[in-house]
Amino acid sequence: MTRHASDDTALRAIAVQGLRKTFGELVAVDGLDLTVQSGEIFGLVGPDGAGKTTTMRMLCGILDPDAGEAQVAGADVRRQPEAVKRRIGYMSQRFSLYGDLTVAENLRFYAKIYHVPEAERRRREEELLAFSRLAPFRTRQAQYLSGGMKQKLALACTLIHTPTVLFLDEPTTGVDPVSRREFWKILYALLKDGVTVFVSTPYMDEAERCHRVALMDRGHLLHCDTPAMLKQQMQGELLEIVAQPQREARGVIAAHPQVRGVQVFGDRLHVWMDHTDENETALLTAVRQQGITVAHVRRVVPSLEDVFISMVAGGQR
């Protein structure tokens, strides 16, 4: 079957071209281009100051871009910001739950904000309480919920009006690992209802769970692809080295001409280098000549964190 241009447009939940935002002399987002397909979990990853929150606020119609275009859920963020807001859900880093209201009362409050009809509100409330496993706690005040339960309630409030695109800005920061895992199970369940999820996260293990990931640094998009394809973008080889004293070993390794980068992971060093057997031998010889003990060396498969660090380092060079 021939696919027409209009079909491709319908498959896009988010389309961004040349998006730019400055705050005085600070360029927060610079020439951002990306496309998010309907029904996928799309991850935006980068360090503090990368431009993730600014990007998300522009896509939600909260901030006006200085330049560029963006369409979200079929609406233009610059010309139709109110239409965008009606079609999306946005959970900010500091989503405001009301501590003196119960779980059910918080849901009803947000249903009124979004003008959800009463009959629809009752149905959605029961669905979301069951969906988030908060039904047994419907009468508990929000201030007495655990961190993970608060995040699930915030997500339920964001979903009360049945958005087609869901924006989550670092939703699991400060949440324990078990609650983070449960939160992601809920996100995957949303895909069955056709919801598109756009999530920013500082956790690389969460980025691995996304269908596609955009790596950002200092307002620029470094690369966008599936986690598996991003790992294939990393040039050279990755060595895992355990050496003592570690600080001195890192200094010697970083200065070696064939080494592109070195990062500390606990008691191990991840060394990104132009790899050949001769280069590895020369590197280890240089380390040992400084009186450093090398206890362990092996080649490892790069993680998404390794890839991101290598891309940032490459851009800085």
PyMOL commands that set and color helices and strands:
alter all, ss='L'
color gray80, all
select helices_A, chain A and resi 5-11+52-59+81-87+103-113+118-131+135-137+142-144+147-159+177-193+204-207+227-232+246-255+277-288+304-316
alter helices_A, ss='H'
color red, helices_A
select strands_A, chain A and resi 12-23+26-37+41-45+67-72+75-76+88-91+165-169+196-201+212-217+220-225+237-244+259-265+268-273+293-299
alter strands_A, ss='S'
color yellow, strands_A
deselect
rebuild
show_as cartoon
